[in-house]
Amino acid sequence: MTEVRLFLLRIALVWVVLELLAATQAVTPEGERVAWRWARAAAQPLALAASGVGAAAVEVATAVRDGGQLLVDNRRLQLEMEELRTRNLLLREDLAALREGSRLLDTVVGLEPAAVVGRCVFRDPTRGRMEVRVGSPFTIPKDTPVLGPGGLVGRVVEARGGSVWVQLLTHPAAATAVQTANGSLQALATGTGGTDRLDIQYVPRTADLLQGEVFVTSGADGIYPAGVPVASVVSIRETEEAFLEVRAAPGAEFARLRVVLLLPGMVKGARPGGWQ
């Protein structure tokens, strides 16, 4: 049985060889040898497969390049959105500052022509200093009073161009002549170096003073106009000294100030019409 199979296999191989030889000699009506047509027909699927692989490779490369460009564009859009958010926050802050400045101007009577609105750009309540920016046409002299929402903020200690540095009431070297709202008691408000405390000095033991009472500027120091709220009493304690120990909280919240009013025309000048 094995010999028969080998015999048949040999016959088949001989037939294939004869067919190939005949194909190399035979010519189609178009003049093309049959063997070449067979070879081209056999190679065509391989060529199509190679072409498909090449096209797929091109598509993959294009997709990778497009994906990289998408990542770059996405990052650029993210940066632009962050910039727009930042600008929006700055514009909202500017709008809030303008509104606060307008409200601040409305709280005083007779000060509008002399008042200069300044924008707080740096606050350091712990050191009792603050930087304010004003318009370049304005000249701010030293000791110019500075007011904010809630009352007196301090005085100008230095000015260069549009930058103005303010000494806050809480500065250890700050001292302000004050009085009660009815003018019955004169005292001196001094800074303690703390962010939210003033000492009211030279209050007699016999003084009729209650917790929560408001002290305003008296104008006796020749720097601040009279009638501006300064602080409210938070504690009163008797001591062995001739005066009471009185502590007060400033009316202005220094750490939250956006805008302030500077009164260059009020330095050692006329007193304001009032504070609402």
C-alpha positions as CSV (number, residue, x, y, z in Angstrom):
1,M,0.0,0.0,0.0
2,T,2.9,2.4,0.8
3,E,4.5,1.7,-2.5
4,V,1.3,2.5,-4.4
5,R,1.1,5.9,-2.6
6,L,4.7,6.7,-3.5
7,F,4.1,5.8,-7.1
8,L,1.0,8.0,-7.3
9,L,2.9,10.9,-5.6
10,R,5.7,10.6,-8.2
11,I,3.2,10.6,-11.0
12,A,1.6,13.8,-9.5
13,L,5.0,15.5,-9.2
14,V,5.9,14.6,-12.7
15,W,2.6,16.1,-13.9
16,V,3.1,19.3,-12.0
17,V,6.6,19.7,-13.5
18,L,5.2,19.0,-17.0
19,E,2.5,21.6,-16.4
20,L,5.0,24.2,-15.3
21,L,7.2,23.5,-18.3
22,A,4.2,23.8,-20.5
23,A,3.2,27.1,-18.9
24,T,6.6,28.5,-19.5
25,Q,6.2,27.8,-23.1
26,A,2.6,28.5,-23.6
27,V,1.5,32.0,-24.5
28,T,-1.9,33.7,-23.9
29,P,-3.8,35.4,-26.8
30,E,-2.4,38.7,-25.3
31,G,1.1,37.5,-25.8
32,E,1.8,36.9,-22.1
33,R,3.4,33.6,-21.0
34,V,1.0,31.5,-18.9
35,A,3.6,31.0,-16.2
36,W,3.9,34.7,-15.5
37,R,0.1,35.1,-15.3
38,W,0.0,32.2,-12.8
39,A,2.8,33.8,-10.8
40,R,1.1,37.2,-10.8
41,A,-2.2,35.7,-9.7
42,A,-0.4,33.9,-6.9
43,A,1.4,37.0,-5.7
44,Q,-1.6,39.3,-6.0
45,P,-3.1,38.4,-2.5
46,L,0.4,39.0,-1.0
47,A,0.6,42.4,-2.7
48,L,-2.8,43.3,-1.5
49,A,-2.0,42.2,2.0
50,A,1.2,44.3,2.0
51,S,-0.6,47.3,0.6
52,G,-3.2,47.0,3.3
53,V,-0.5,46.7,6.0
54,G,1.2,49.9,4.6
55,A,-2.1,51.8,4.5
56,A,-2.8,50.7,8.1
57,A,0.6,51.8,9.1
58,V,0.0,55.2,7.5
59,E,-3.3,55.5,9.3
60,V,-1.8,54.5,12.6
61,A,1.0,57.1,12.2
62,T,-1.6,59.7,11.2
63,A,-3.7,58.8,14.2
64,V,-0.7,59.1,16.5
65,R,0.2,62.5,15.1
66,D,-3.4,63.7,15.3
67,G,-3.6,62.4,18.9
68,G,-0.5,64.3,19.8
69,Q,-1.9,67.5,18.2
70,L,-5.2,67.0,20.1
71,L,-3.2,66.7,23.4
72,V,-1.4,69.9,22.6
73,D,-4.6,71.7,21.6
74,N,-6.3,70.4,24.8
75,R,-3.5,71.7,26.9
76,R,-3.6,75.1,25.2
77,L,-7.3,75.3,25.7
78,Q,-6.9,74.4,29.4
79,L,-4.3,77.2,29.8
80,E,-6.6,79.7,28.1
81,M,-9.5,78.7,30.3
82,E,-7.3,79.1,33.4
83,E,-6.3,82.6,32.1
84,L,-9.9,83.5,31.5
85,R,-10.9,82.3,35.0
86,T,-8.1,84.4,36.5
87,R,-9.1,87.5,34.5
88,N,-12.7,86.9,35.5
89,L,-11.7,86.7,39.2
90,L,-9.6,89.9,38.9
91,L,-12.5,91.7,37.2
92,R,-14.9,90.6,39.9
93,E,-12.4,91.8,42.5
94,D,-12.1,95.1,40.7
95,L,-15.9,95.5,40.5
96,A,-16.2,94.7,44.2
97,A,-13.5,97.2,45.0
98,L,-15.3,99.9,42.9
99,R,-18.6,99.2,44.6
100,E,-17.0,99.3,48.1
101,G,-15.2,102.6,47.2
102,S,-18.6,104.0,46.1
103,R,-20.2,102.9,49.4
104,L,-17.3,104.3,51.4
105,L,-17.7,107.7,49.7
106,D,-21.4,107.6,50.6
107,T,-20.6,107.1,54.3
108,V,-19.0,110.5,54.8
109,V,-20.4,114.0,54.4
110,G,-18.4,116.8,52.9
111,L,-15.3,114.8,52.2
112,E,-15.9,113.8,48.5
113,P,-13.9,116.6,46.9
114,A,-10.9,116.0,49.1
115,A,-11.0,112.2,49.2
116,V,-8.8,110.0,47.1
117,V,-9.8,106.3,46.7
118,G,-6.9,103.9,47.0
119,R,-6.7,100.2,46.3
120,C,-5.2,97.9,49.0
121,V,-2.6,95.7,47.3
122,F,-0.7,94.5,50.4
123,R,-1.9,94.1,54.0
124,D,0.2,93.0,57.0
125,P,-1.9,93.6,60.1
126,T,0.6,91.7,62.3
127,R,3.2,94.4,61.5
128,G,0.7,97.2,61.3
129,R,1.5,98.2,57.7
130,M,-0.4,98.3,54.5
131,E,0.4,99.3,50.9
132,V,-2.2,101.2,48.9
133,R,-2.1,102.2,45.2
134,V,-3.6,105.5,44.0
135,G,-3.8,107.2,40.7
136,S,-0.5,108.8,39.5
137,P,-1.9,112.4,39.3
138,F,-2.4,112.4,43.1
139,T,0.2,113.6,45.5
140,I,-0.3,112.1,49.0
141,P,1.7,113.9,51.7
142,K,2.9,112.2,54.9
143,D,0.4,111.9,57.8
144,T,-2.6,111.9,55.4
145,P,-5.5,110.2,57.3
146,V,-6.7,106.9,55.8
147,L,-10.3,105.8,56.3
148,G,-12.0,102.5,55.5
149,P,-15.3,100.7,56.0
150,G,-16.0,100.8,59.7
151,G,-13.8,103.7,60.6
152,L,-10.3,105.0,60.8
153,V,-7.5,102.8,59.3
154,G,-4.3,104.9,60.0
155,R,-2.1,107.5,58.5
156,V,0.4,107.7,55.5
157,V,4.0,107.3,56.5
158,E,5.5,107.1,53.1
159,A,4.5,107.7,49.5
160,R,6.4,107.2,46.2
161,G,4.6,107.7,43.0
162,G,1.4,105.7,43.0
163,S,2.4,103.6,46.0
164,V,1.5,104.7,49.5
165,W,2.4,103.0,52.7
166,V,0.1,103.3,55.6
167,Q,0.7,102.8,59.3
168,L,-2.3,101.0,60.8
169,L,-3.8,102.0,64.1
170,T,-2.6,98.7,65.6
171,H,1.1,99.5,65.0
172,P,2.9,99.7,68.3
173,A,4.1,103.2,67.5
174,A,0.6,104.4,66.5
175,A,-1.3,106.8,68.8
176,T,-4.7,108.5,68.1
177,A,-6.5,111.2,70.1
178,V,-10.0,109.9,70.7
179,Q,-13.1,110.7,72.6
180,T,-16.5,109.2,73.4
181,A,-19.2,109.9,70.9
182,N,-20.7,112.6,73.2
183,G,-17.3,114.2,73.8
184,S,-17.5,113.7,77.6
185,L,-14.3,111.7,77.8
186,Q,-10.9,112.3,76.1
187,A,-8.3,109.6,75.8
188,L,-5.6,108.2,73.6
189,A,-5.9,105.0,71.5
190,T,-2.5,103.2,71.1
191,G,-1.5,100.2,69.0
192,T,-0.6,97.0,70.7
193,G,1.0,95.1,67.8
194,G,-2.0,92.8,67.7
195,T,-4.3,92.6,64.7
196,D,-7.5,93.3,66.5
197,R,-6.8,95.2,69.7
198,L,-6.2,98.8,70.8
199,D,-5.4,100.1,74.2
200,I,-7.4,103.2,75.3
201,Q,-5.1,105.0,77.7
202,Y,-5.6,107.8,80.3
203,V,-9.2,106.8,81.1
204,P,-9.9,108.0,84.8
205,R,-11.1,105.4,87.3
206,T,-14.2,107.6,87.8
207,A,-15.1,107.6,84.1
208,D,-18.6,106.5,83.1
209,L,-17.6,104.0,80.4
210,L,-19.5,100.9,79.3
211,Q,-18.5,97.9,77.3
212,G,-19.4,98.4,73.6
213,E,-19.1,102.2,73.7
214,V,-17.5,103.7,70.6
215,F,-14.6,106.0,70.6
216,V,-14.2,108.5,67.7
217,T,-11.3,110.8,66.7
218,S,-11.2,114.1,68.6
219,G,-8.9,115.9,66.3
220,A,-6.6,117.0,69.2
221,D,-3.6,115.3,67.5
222,G,-3.8,117.6,64.5
223,I,-3.6,114.6,62.1
224,Y,-7.0,113.0,62.0
225,P,-10.3,114.8,61.4
226,A,-12.8,114.7,64.3
227,G,-15.8,112.4,64.4
228,V,-14.3,109.3,62.7
229,P,-15.1,106.0,64.4
230,V,-11.9,104.4,65.8
231,A,-12.8,101.4,68.1
232,S,-15.4,100.0,70.4
233,V,-14.7,99.0,74.0
234,V,-14.4,95.3,74.6
235,S,-13.2,95.2,78.2
236,I,-12.7,97.5,81.2
237,R,-10.6,96.6,84.2
238,E,-9.7,98.5,87.3
239,T,-6.0,98.5,88.3
240,E,-3.9,100.0,91.1
241,E,-3.0,102.8,88.7
242,A,-4.9,106.1,88.4
243,F,-6.4,105.0,85.1
244,L,-8.6,102.1,84.0
245,E,-7.3,99.4,81.7
246,V,-9.5,99.7,78.6
247,R,-9.2,97.5,75.6
248,A,-11.0,98.1,72.4
249,A,-11.5,96.5,68.9
250,P,-10.8,98.6,65.8
251,G,-13.9,99.4,63.7
252,A,-12.1,98.7,60.5
253,E,-11.2,95.1,59.6
254,F,-7.7,95.6,58.3
255,A,-7.2,92.1,56.9
256,R,-10.3,92.4,54.7
257,L,-9.8,95.9,53.3
258,R,-10.1,96.3,49.5
259,V,-10.3,100.0,49.2
260,V,-9.6,103.0,51.5
261,L,-10.1,106.8,51.4
262,L,-7.1,109.0,51.7
263,L,-7.8,112.6,52.8
264,P,-4.7,114.7,51.8
265,G,-6.7,117.9,52.1
266,M,-7.6,117.1,55.7
267,V,-4.1,117.0,57.2
268,K,-4.2,119.6,60.0
269,G,-7.1,121.2,58.2
270,A,-10.8,121.5,58.5
271,R,-12.9,118.9,60.2
272,P,-15.3,116.7,58.1
273,G,-19.1,117.3,58.1
274,G,-19.7,113.9,59.7
275,W,-19.6,110.2,59.4
276,Q,-22.7,108.2,58.6
